[in-house]
Amino acid sequence: MRSRLLDLRRPSRMMGIALVLSTVIGCGGDGVIRRVGDLPPPPPGAGFVEIECEPTTVDLYVDGVYRGRLDGYRNGVIRMPEGTRRIALRKAGHYSFYGTIEVGQATSRIATRLIPEVP
């Protein structure tokens, strides 16, 4: 039976291994993006918005369209088309947050806290 050991003498194999290692090491060793600064550049015509909200289990609306729960996005980072966007954060039993943000090539940030409604 022929051995299936990786032949490191072939240059093409070495390049593949170096590429994989540099990708993993560049992301903190385990391939996980840890900070907004670790994000790749956004694609043309889009940008990133980092939303920090307490509580984290709020519903996110962008331009009136439901985009899911905020805690479903890694570190609250959402990719959006460039331009002025209307943001709404809603949770039952809390006053909602409404705002606008300019999305561009630089990462924009929103930090807020929803206030519980008084019964």
C-alpha positions in Angstrom: 0.0 0.0 0.0 1.3 3.4 -0.9 1.9 6.0 1.8 -0.2 9.1 1.8 2.3 11.3 3.7 2.5 14.9 2.5 5.6 15.4 0.3 7.0 18.7 1.5 9.7 18.7 -1.1 7.3 19.8 -3.8 7.2 23.7 -4.0 3.5 23.8 -4.8 2.7 22.0 -1.6 4.9 24.2 0.5 3.1 27.3 -0.9 -0.3 25.9 0.0 0.8 25.1 3.5 2.4 28.6 3.9 -0.8 30.2 2.7 -3.0 28.3 5.1 -0.7 29.0 8.1 -0.5 32.7 7.3 -4.3 32.9 7.1 -4.8 31.1 10.4 -2.0 33.0 12.2 -3.2 36.3 10.9 -6.7 35.8 12.5 -5.4 35.1 16.0 -4.3 31.4 15.5 -7.8 29.9 15.2 -9.3 31.6 12.2 -11.8 33.6 14.3 -12.2 37.4 13.8 -11.8 38.9 17.2 -12.0 42.7 16.7 -13.6 45.0 14.1 -10.0 45.9 13.2 -9.6 42.3 12.0 -12.3 42.6 9.4 -11.3 42.4 5.8 -12.0 45.4 3.7 -15.7 45.6 2.7 -16.6 44.8 -0.9 -17.1 47.8 -3.3 -20.4 49.6 -2.5 -20.7 48.3 1.0 -19.4 49.0 4.5 -19.5 47.6 8.0 -21.5 48.9 11.0 -20.8 47.7 14.5 -23.8 47.9 16.8 -23.5 47.5 20.5 -26.8 47.4 22.4 -27.9 46.4 25.9 -29.8 44.1 25.9 -28.2 42.2 23.0 -31.4 40.3 22.1 -33.0 43.1 20.1 -34.5 43.0 16.7 -32.6 44.9 14.0 -34.3 46.8 11.2 -32.3 48.5 8.4 -34.4 50.9 6.2 -37.6 49.3 7.6 -36.5 45.7 6.7 -36.1 43.1 9.4 -32.4 41.9 9.4 -32.6 39.4 12.4 -31.6 39.6 16.1 -28.5 41.6 16.9 -27.0 38.7 18.9 -27.1 36.6 15.7 -24.3 38.8 14.3 -20.7 38.1 15.4 -19.6 41.0 17.6 -22.7 43.0 16.4 -21.0 43.7 13.0 -23.3 44.0 10.0 -22.4 44.5 6.4 -24.7 47.1 4.7 -24.8 49.0 1.4 -23.0 52.4 1.4 -25.2 55.4 1.9 -27.5 56.8 4.6 -29.3 54.0 6.4 -32.2 54.1 8.9 -31.6 51.8 11.9 -34.2 50.6 14.4 -33.5 48.4 17.4 -36.7 47.0 19.0 -37.5 44.7 21.9 -40.8 44.0 23.6 -41.1 45.7 26.9 -38.5 48.4 26.0 -38.5 51.7 24.2 -37.1 51.4 20.7 -34.0 53.1 19.3 -34.3 54.9 16.0 -31.4 56.6 14.2 -29.6 57.1 10.9 -26.0 56.3 10.1 -23.8 57.0 7.1 -22.3 53.7 5.9 -19.0 54.0 4.0 -15.6 52.3 3.6 -14.7 53.0 7.3 -16.5 51.0 9.9 -19.3 53.0 11.6 -20.3 52.4 15.2 -23.6 52.7 17.2 -23.7 52.1 21.0 -27.0 52.4 22.8 -29.1 50.9 25.6 -32.8 50.3 25.4 -34.7 51.5 28.4 -37.4 49.2 29.9 -41.0 50.5 29.6 -42.6 51.3 32.9 -45.7 49.2 33.5 
